[in-house]
Amino acid sequence: MTLRVLDPRQSAHGDALRMAPPLVSLEGAVVGMIDNAKIGTERLFDFIEEILRREYRIRECIRRRKPDASRPVPPPMLMEMRGADAILAATGD
């Protein structure tokens, strides 16, 4: 049996993906949140959003909920996140 190890940093075309540069500050930033549709995620994001607004003074929070946890984020939903400076994805249970 052969074991094949996949590198998550590689795209489908074999090109290495680069991480986005870190934000200097969250102050005034737009933060996207993608909810995986499991119980508890919405409550977790409520708590995180409250902290981000109060302590880091983000400008806006874009929140979307996936249709269900077992599927990837639909492309139209990703397009709605394109204006975000940072995006959080969470699993709640």
Biotite code that builds the C-alpha atoms (Angstrom):
import biotite.structure as struc

atoms = struc.array([
    struc.Atom([0.000, 0.000, 0.000], chain_id="A", res_id=1, res_name="MET", atom_name="CA", element="C"),
    struc.Atom([1.292, 3.468, -0.908], chain_id="A", res_id=2, res_name="THR", atom_name="CA", element="C"),
    struc.Atom([0.774, 6.425, 1.392], chain_id="A", res_id=3, res_name="LEU", atom_name="CA", element="C"),
    struc.Atom([0.275, 9.729, -0.431], chain_id="A", res_id=4, res_name="ARG", atom_name="CA", element="C"),
    struc.Atom([0.789, 12.928, 1.547], chain_id="A", res_id=5, res_name="VAL", atom_name="CA", element="C"),
    struc.Atom([-0.847, 16.064, 0.169], chain_id="A", res_id=6, res_name="LEU", atom_name="CA", element="C"),
    struc.Atom([0.569, 19.523, 0.798], chain_id="A", res_id=7, res_name="ASP", atom_name="CA", element="C"),
    struc.Atom([-2.301, 21.951, 1.561], chain_id="A", res_id=8, res_name="PRO", atom_name="CA", element="C"),
    struc.Atom([-0.094, 24.852, 0.494], chain_id="A", res_id=9, res_name="ARG", atom_name="CA", element="C"),
    struc.Atom([-0.206, 23.679, -3.121], chain_id="A", res_id=10, res_name="GLN", atom_name="CA", element="C"),
    struc.Atom([-2.941, 24.714, -5.525], chain_id="A", res_id=11, res_name="SER", atom_name="CA", element="C"),
    struc.Atom([-4.554, 22.302, -7.977], chain_id="A", res_id=12, res_name="ALA", atom_name="CA", element="C"),
    struc.Atom([-1.989, 23.476, -10.551], chain_id="A", res_id=13, res_name="HIS", atom_name="CA", element="C"),
    struc.Atom([1.011, 22.738, -8.323], chain_id="A", res_id=14, res_name="GLY", atom_name="CA", element="C"),
    struc.Atom([1.735, 26.383, -7.504], chain_id="A", res_id=15, res_name="ASP", atom_name="CA", element="C"),
    struc.Atom([2.516, 27.155, -3.868], chain_id="A", res_id=16, res_name="ALA", atom_name="CA", element="C"),
    struc.Atom([-0.070, 29.365, -2.207], chain_id="A", res_id=17, res_name="LEU", atom_name="CA", element="C"),
    struc.Atom([1.105, 32.375, -0.247], chain_id="A", res_id=18, res_name="ARG", atom_name="CA", element="C"),
    struc.Atom([-0.343, 33.546, 3.021], chain_id="A", res_id=19, res_name="MET", atom_name="CA", element="C"),
    struc.Atom([-1.817, 37.032, 3.024], chain_id="A", res_id=20, res_name="ALA", atom_name="CA", element="C"),
    struc.Atom([0.350, 39.547, 4.851], chain_id="A", res_id=21, res_name="PRO", atom_name="CA", element="C"),
    struc.Atom([-0.732, 40.105, 8.464], chain_id="A", res_id=22, res_name="PRO", atom_name="CA", element="C"),
    struc.Atom([-2.829, 43.141, 9.265], chain_id="A", res_id=23, res_name="LEU", atom_name="CA", element="C"),
    struc.Atom([-1.004, 45.891, 11.110], chain_id="A", res_id=24, res_name="VAL", atom_name="CA", element="C"),
    struc.Atom([-4.132, 46.525, 13.188], chain_id="A", res_id=25, res_name="SER", atom_name="CA", element="C"),
    struc.Atom([-7.774, 45.479, 13.319], chain_id="A", res_id=26, res_name="LEU", atom_name="CA", element="C"),
    struc.Atom([-8.886, 49.043, 14.057], chain_id="A", res_id=27, res_name="GLU", atom_name="CA", element="C"),
    struc.Atom([-11.179, 50.138, 11.235], chain_id="A", res_id=28, res_name="GLY", atom_name="CA", element="C"),
    struc.Atom([-11.004, 46.715, 9.574], chain_id="A", res_id=29, res_name="ALA", atom_name="CA", element="C"),
    struc.Atom([-13.830, 44.785, 7.961], chain_id="A", res_id=30, res_name="VAL", atom_name="CA", element="C"),
    struc.Atom([-13.985, 41.243, 9.348], chain_id="A", res_id=31, res_name="VAL", atom_name="CA", element="C"),
    struc.Atom([-15.855, 38.420, 7.646], chain_id="A", res_id=32, res_name="GLY", atom_name="CA", element="C"),
    struc.Atom([-17.248, 35.470, 9.581], chain_id="A", res_id=33, res_name="MET", atom_name="CA", element="C"),
    struc.Atom([-18.316, 32.224, 7.937], chain_id="A", res_id=34, res_name="ILE", atom_name="CA", element="C"),
    struc.Atom([-20.600, 30.115, 10.114], chain_id="A", res_id=35, res_name="ASP", atom_name="CA", element="C"),
    struc.Atom([-20.522, 26.380, 9.372], chain_id="A", res_id=36, res_name="ASN", atom_name="CA", element="C"),
    struc.Atom([-24.225, 25.960, 10.346], chain_id="A", res_id=37, res_name="ALA", atom_name="CA", element="C"),
    struc.Atom([-23.576, 23.822, 13.429], chain_id="A", res_id=38, res_name="LYS", atom_name="CA", element="C"),
    struc.Atom([-25.163, 24.470, 16.796], chain_id="A", res_id=39, res_name="ILE", atom_name="CA", element="C"),
    struc.Atom([-23.147, 26.979, 18.766], chain_id="A", res_id=40, res_name="GLY", atom_name="CA", element="C"),
    struc.Atom([-21.318, 28.739, 15.952], chain_id="A", res_id=41, res_name="THR", atom_name="CA", element="C"),
    struc.Atom([-23.680, 31.719, 15.868], chain_id="A", res_id=42, res_name="GLU", atom_name="CA", element="C"),
    struc.Atom([-23.326, 32.229, 19.620], chain_id="A", res_id=43, res_name="ARG", atom_name="CA", element="C"),
    struc.Atom([-19.526, 31.936, 19.374], chain_id="A", res_id=44, res_name="LEU", atom_name="CA", element="C"),
    struc.Atom([-19.446, 34.535, 16.596], chain_id="A", res_id=45, res_name="PHE", atom_name="CA", element="C"),
    struc.Atom([-21.742, 36.853, 18.604], chain_id="A", res_id=46, res_name="ASP", atom_name="CA", element="C"),
    struc.Atom([-19.157, 36.739, 21.386], chain_id="A", res_id=47, res_name="PHE", atom_name="CA", element="C"),
    struc.Atom([-16.179, 37.227, 19.035], chain_id="A", res_id=48, res_name="ILE", atom_name="CA", element="C"),
    struc.Atom([-17.875, 40.099, 17.204], chain_id="A", res_id=49, res_name="GLU", atom_name="CA", element="C"),
    struc.Atom([-18.587, 41.846, 20.513], chain_id="A", res_id=50, res_name="GLU", atom_name="CA", element="C"),
    struc.Atom([-14.895, 41.597, 21.474], chain_id="A", res_id=51, res_name="ILE", atom_name="CA", element="C"),
    struc.Atom([-13.711, 42.757, 18.037], chain_id="A", res_id=52, res_name="LEU", atom_name="CA", element="C"),
    struc.Atom([-15.991, 45.794, 18.132], chain_id="A", res_id=53, res_name="ARG", atom_name="CA", element="C"),
    struc.Atom([-15.272, 46.750, 21.755], chain_id="A", res_id=54, res_name="ARG", atom_name="CA", element="C"),
    struc.Atom([-11.564, 46.024, 22.074], chain_id="A", res_id=55, res_name="GLU", atom_name="CA", element="C"),
    struc.Atom([-10.252, 46.229, 18.500], chain_id="A", res_id=56, res_name="TYR", atom_name="CA", element="C"),
    struc.Atom([-12.725, 48.771, 17.068], chain_id="A", res_id=57, res_name="ARG", atom_name="CA", element="C"),
    struc.Atom([-13.422, 46.999, 13.802], chain_id="A", res_id=58, res_name="ILE", atom_name="CA", element="C"),
    struc.Atom([-15.486, 49.008, 11.337], chain_id="A", res_id=59, res_name="ARG", atom_name="CA", element="C"),
    struc.Atom([-17.779, 46.280, 10.057], chain_id="A", res_id=60, res_name="GLU", atom_name="CA", element="C"),
    struc.Atom([-18.540, 42.599, 10.409], chain_id="A", res_id=61, res_name="CYS", atom_name="CA", element="C"),
    struc.Atom([-19.846, 40.587, 7.428], chain_id="A", res_id=62, res_name="ILE", atom_name="CA", element="C"),
    struc.Atom([-21.490, 37.385, 8.655], chain_id="A", res_id=63, res_name="ARG", atom_name="CA", element="C"),
    struc.Atom([-22.699, 34.540, 6.464], chain_id="A", res_id=64, res_name="ARG", atom_name="CA", element="C"),
    struc.Atom([-23.943, 31.028, 7.267], chain_id="A", res_id=65, res_name="ARG", atom_name="CA", element="C"),
    struc.Atom([-23.132, 28.038, 5.065], chain_id="A", res_id=66, res_name="LYS", atom_name="CA", element="C"),
    struc.Atom([-26.064, 25.853, 3.972], chain_id="A", res_id=67, res_name="PRO", atom_name="CA", element="C"),
    struc.Atom([-24.592, 22.986, 6.014], chain_id="A", res_id=68, res_name="ASP", atom_name="CA", element="C"),
    struc.Atom([-21.334, 21.943, 7.641], chain_id="A", res_id=69, res_name="ALA", atom_name="CA", element="C"),
    struc.Atom([-20.462, 19.149, 5.214], chain_id="A", res_id=70, res_name="SER", atom_name="CA", element="C"),
    struc.Atom([-20.145, 21.298, 2.099], chain_id="A", res_id=71, res_name="ARG", atom_name="CA", element="C"),
    struc.Atom([-17.607, 23.970, 1.151], chain_id="A", res_id=72, res_name="PRO", atom_name="CA", element="C"),
    struc.Atom([-18.517, 27.638, 1.175], chain_id="A", res_id=73, res_name="VAL", atom_name="CA", element="C"),
    struc.Atom([-20.575, 28.409, -1.960], chain_id="A", res_id=74, res_name="PRO", atom_name="CA", element="C"),
    struc.Atom([-18.711, 30.676, -4.426], chain_id="A", res_id=75, res_name="PRO", atom_name="CA", element="C"),
    struc.Atom([-21.366, 33.452, -4.261], chain_id="A", res_id=76, res_name="PRO", atom_name="CA", element="C"),
    struc.Atom([-20.918, 33.571, -0.480], chain_id="A", res_id=77, res_name="MET", atom_name="CA", element="C"),
    struc.Atom([-17.152, 33.857, -0.905], chain_id="A", res_id=78, res_name="LEU", atom_name="CA", element="C"),
    struc.Atom([-17.706, 36.740, -3.314], chain_id="A", res_id=79, res_name="MET", atom_name="CA", element="C"),
    struc.Atom([-19.707, 38.533, -0.607], chain_id="A", res_id=80, res_name="GLU", atom_name="CA", element="C"),
    struc.Atom([-16.605, 38.305, 1.592], chain_id="A", res_id=81, res_name="MET", atom_name="CA", element="C"),
    struc.Atom([-14.220, 39.845, -0.927], chain_id="A", res_id=82, res_name="ARG", atom_name="CA", element="C"),
    struc.Atom([-14.323, 43.241, 0.815], chain_id="A", res_id=83, res_name="GLY", atom_name="CA", element="C"),
    struc.Atom([-13.167, 41.823, 4.139], chain_id="A", res_id=84, res_name="ALA", atom_name="CA", element="C"),
    struc.Atom([-9.708, 42.546, 5.490], chain_id="A", res_id=85, res_name="ASP", atom_name="CA", element="C"),
    struc.Atom([-9.782, 39.295, 7.499], chain_id="A", res_id=86, res_name="ALA", atom_name="CA", element="C"),
    struc.Atom([-12.072, 36.258, 7.509], chain_id="A", res_id=87, res_name="ILE", atom_name="CA", element="C"),
    struc.Atom([-12.832, 33.866, 10.356], chain_id="A", res_id=88, res_name="LEU", atom_name="CA", element="C"),
    struc.Atom([-14.331, 30.425, 9.860], chain_id="A", res_id=89, res_name="ALA", atom_name="CA", element="C"),
    struc.Atom([-15.555, 28.451, 12.850], chain_id="A", res_id=90, res_name="ALA", atom_name="CA", element="C"),
    struc.Atom([-17.020, 25.119, 13.784], chain_id="A", res_id=91, res_name="THR", atom_name="CA", element="C"),
    struc.Atom([-19.547, 25.093, 16.579], chain_id="A", res_id=92, res_name="GLY", atom_name="CA", element="C"),
    struc.Atom([-20.926, 22.129, 18.451], chain_id="A", res_id=93, res_name="ASP", atom_name="CA", element="C"),
])
